[in-house]
Amino acid sequence: MVISHSSSGVGESAYNTFSSRYARVELPRYRMPENSIPKEAAYQMITDELMLDGNPRLDLASFVTTWMEPECDKLIMDSINKNYVDMDEYPVTTELQNRCVNMIAHLFNAPINEDEKAIGVSTVGSSEAIMLAGLAFKRKWANQRKELGKPYDKPNIVTGANVQVCWEKFARYFEVELKEVKLTEGYYVMDPLKAVEMVDENTICVAAILGSTLTGEYEDVKLLNSLLVEKNNETGWNVPIHVDAASGGFIAPFLHPELEWDFRLPLVKSINVSGHKYGLVYPGVGWVVWRSKDDLPEELIFHINYLGTDQPTFTLNFSKGASQIIAQYYQMIRLGFEDTSTSWRIARQMQPC
């Protein structure tokens, strides 16, 4: 005779969520409930409410990656509880980030040797990357003005009116005047001629967009560089260029390798790129790389030791997850240059005429 035993272990339940009292009692919306509920009930209630969200696979509006291979999903879940900032505890994750920075720097033709480390950091997206790049430009400009004994209280940045809102955030948050080149009928990106005309001695940089949010167009960074070199020579200024390659940074090197927009141009001092757009990683990861160590003022880098040994850090936040960094490394070694190029060529051929 087989005797059945009912289980009464801690944390186990023997009820149906939909027939339980938790399905009949409305939880407070904006206050923490007084009492706990079983994990099954909490899961079911949240899952049911999330059904009203859209389907990420059908979301074409936010330009982010919504699918990755199961193997990468597993890597993400295996590392989802890692805090990237604790470099002593997770040295291999730190090494993977450094490899990504160097791969991206070489992809953007940074003037570094094979055995030389590139200067760059991972971020939670291109917005943070742009904030960091902008702060570097502002501080370097202010230092130069101080050395010359000139005022440094009215910095400005020149962009096209087609820039993403993060540039407006940078200008407002960090008190930099945003000088926008207006768009014209039939020309929906920044005009390099008009941009250089707006440059003055207080301009910390000119921001060019490689992949406009409005149309996807590349701005003419090469022409901008040539015109700005001329103006710098005429005036004695040293106005640099930042390239916002959030959308185009992981496209142009593969589809348009002959296009000169990156560190091949001498005035391009920093570039940001979005990992969660065409870097093919879930939100949120971005990257910013600098041309050289001289382009990132040392005083912006903090050195902390309360998590172990000395750790240099240049970010707007402190703690952040490591899983997206690991996912970016996976995509880079998984696809390589050849398969990435092939994927984008196929995608371009599939575009409707």
N, C-alpha and C positions, 0 to 999 in steps of 0.2 A: 504494500500500500504506500502510495506516495503522499507525503504530507507537505502541503504548501505553507510557507512561512511568509507573512507580510513584513515588508521592510519598514522600519521606523527610524532610519538613520538620520543624523542631524543634517538639516538642509534639504531633505527630500520631501516631496509633497505627493499626495494621492488625490488630487482634485483636478478638475478641468477648469482652466482659467476663465473660460466664458461662462461657466455656471457658478463661479465663486462670487463671494460678496464684493471682491475687488472690481469686478466688471460692472457692478451695480452702483458703486459709490464713486462719485465724481471727485477726483483729486483737485486740490487747490492749484490754480494756474500760476500764480506769481508768488506763492509762499511755500516754503518747505513743509511737507505734510508732518503731522505730529507723530505718526507711527510708521513703522517700516511695513513693507509688503514683500511677499515672496519674490525671489529672483525671476521665476517663470512669469509671474504677473507683470512685473516691471518690464521685462523683455517684450511680452506680447503687446502691452499697451503702447509702448514706444514704437514697435514695429508697425502696428496698425496705423498709428498717426503718421508715420513716415511714408505710408503708402500714398499720401496726398502730394508728396514731392514729385517732381518730374523724374524721368528716367535719365540718368547721367549719360548713357550711351546715345541718347537722342539729343543731347544738349550741344548744339553747335554755336551757341552764343558767347560762351566764355573762353573759347580758344584753348582749352586745357585738355590734357590727356585723360581719357576715361576708361581705357583698357590697357592692361599689361599682361604678359604671359603668366601662367600659373606659377612657374618657377620663381618669377620675380615677386609675385604676390606672397609666396611663402617666405622669401627673404625679408620682405617688409614686415610680415607678422612676427618672424623670428627676432627682429630687431626693434620692434615698435616701442619697447620699454627702455631703450637705450637713450641716455641724455648725451647728446653729442659734445656738450661743453666740457664734460669730464674726460679730458684727453688722456689722463694717466690711467684711468680705468678702462678706456676703450681705444688703445693706441692703434689697433688695426683699422678701426673706423676712421681715425684721423688720417692714417696713411692713405686710405681710399679717397678721402676728400682731397688730399694733396695731389694724388694721381689725376683726379678729375680736373683740378685747377690747371695742372701742367698740360693735360691733353687739350683743354680748351684754349690755353694760351698758344700752343703750337698750331691749333686749328685756325687761330686768328693771326698767325704769323708774327708772334711776339719775338723781338730780337734777343732771344736767349739761346744758349748752347744746350746740347742734349743732356749734359750733366748738370745744368744750372736750374735751380728751382724758380718757378714762376711766382709772381706776386698776385694773390687773389684770395677770395673767400667764398664760401657757400652762404646763401641767404635763404629767407623763406619765400622769395620771389623777386621779380625784377624791381618791384617798388622799393624794397629795402636796399637792393643793389644800387639803385639810382640815388637813394638818400646817402649812401656811403660814398659813392663817387662824387656827388655834389659837395659833401662835407670836405672831401680831400681837396677839391678845386678851391673851395672857399678859403680853407685854411692856408693853402699854399699861396693864393693871391694875397691874402691879408699879411702873411709873413713878408712877401716881396714889397708890399706897400710900406710896411713898417721900416724895412731896411732903407727905403728911399725917403723916409720921413714924410710920407704922404698919407692923407686920410684913408681909412679903410672901413668906413661905416655905411657905404652905399653900394654894395656889390650887386651886380645884375647878371642874368644869364639869358642868352639869346636862343630861342627855339622857334619852330613853326607853330602855327595855331592848331596843327593837327596832332600835337603831342598827347600822350596818354595822361590821365588826370594825376598820376603820381608826380609829374613834374610840377604841376600847380601846388600839390601838397608840399613838395620840397621847398618851393619858393615861399609859401606862406608859413610853414613851420619853422624854417631856418632864416627867415627875414632876408630874402634875396628877391630883388625886383625881377619879375619875369617879363622879358621883352619879346613879344610874339610877332613873327612875320605873318601877316595876313595872307590867307589863301585867295586865289583868284579863279575865275571861271575857267574850267578846263585844266587847271594846274593845282592839284590838291595836296601838294607837299611843299616843304620849305624851299623858297628860291634862294640859292646860295648868294647871289648878287645882293639881294635885299638884306639877307642876314648879315653879311659882312659890313654893309652900310650902317647897320644898327650897333655894331661893336664900338665900344669906347674903352677908356683906360680902366673902367670899373667892371668890365666884363670878365667874369671868372672862367667862362668857357662858352662855346657854342655847342648845342646839343643837336646832333643829326640822328634821324630815325632810319633804321634799316628794317623796313616793314611797317608802314603806317597802319595804325589801328583802323583808320577810315577806309583805306583802299588796298592795303598790303604793299604799296609801292615802296621802292628803295629811294631814299634821297641821294643826291649826287655828292657823296662825301669827298670824292677825289677833286672835283671842282671847288668845293668849299675849302679844302686844304690848300689848293693853289692860290685862291683869292686871299685867304687868311695869311698865308706866308708873305704875300706881297704887302698886305696892310701892316703886318708886324714889322717888316723891314722898313717900311716908310715911317712908322711912328715910334719904333723902338719898344713897342709892347711885346708881350709874349702870351697872347691869347691862345689857349689850346682847344682841342675838340674832344667831346665825349660822344661815343656812338651808342645809342640805345638800340641794341640788336635783340630785344626781347623776342621778337617774332622771326627775324631774318637770320639771326646768328647761327642757328642750327640748320639753315637752308642754303644760304649763299655759298659757304665753302664746298658744298657737295654739288650743287647745280650750276653755280657760276664762279668757279675757282679763279677765273681770269679777272673778275671784278675787284678793283682796288678800293676797299672801304675800311680796311682794318689797320693793324699796326705797320703795314707797309707804308702808310702815310705818316710822315714824321710828326704832325701835330696831333694825331690821335693818341691820347694818353691813357684812356680807360674805355672799357667796353663792358656792357652788361648783357646777359642773355638769360632767357627763361628756360629752366629745365622742365617745367611742367607744361610748356607749350610744345614746341617741336623738338625738345629734348626727350620727349616721350615718357615722362614720369608723371605720376599723379601729383596734384597740388599738395604741398607747396615747396618748391625748391627753385632757386635762381642762383646766378653766379655773376661776380664782377671780377675782372682781371685788369691789372695795371701794366702799363708798358715796362716800367722799371721800378725799382725800390724808391728812386728819387721822386716819383710821382705820388707817393703815399706818405704824407708827413708823419714822421715817427711819433710825434706827440699825440696823434690820434689812436695809437695802438696802446691798449692797456695790458699790463702784465700782472697776472694774478697767480697766487701760489697756495690759496687755502683749499684747493682740491688736490694738492700734491706739489709737483715741481713747478717751475716757472712756465706759465702758459700765456703766450701773446694772443690777444683777441681784439678784433675790430668788427663789432656788430652793434645793432641797435638794441637787441634783446640779449638775454644771457642763455637760459636753458632753451633747447630745441631738440626735436626728435632727430635721430640718426638714420631712420629708415629710408627717407627720400634720397639722402646722399648715397646710400648703398644701392638704391634702385638706379640712380644715375650711372653709377659705375657699371652696374650690370648691363644697362643698355649700351654703353660705350664698347665694352668688350664683347658683348653678345653680337652686335651688328657690325662693328668695325666700320672703316671708311667705305669699303666696297658695297656692303649690303645697305648701308644708310643712303649712299648715292643712288643705288638701284631703287630703293623704296620711294625716294622723292621723285625720281624720273617716272616711275609707274604712276604715282599719285598725280603728277602733272599731266600725264597723258589721259587720265580719267576725268580731268576737269571738263565740264561742258563748254562748248564753243560759244 
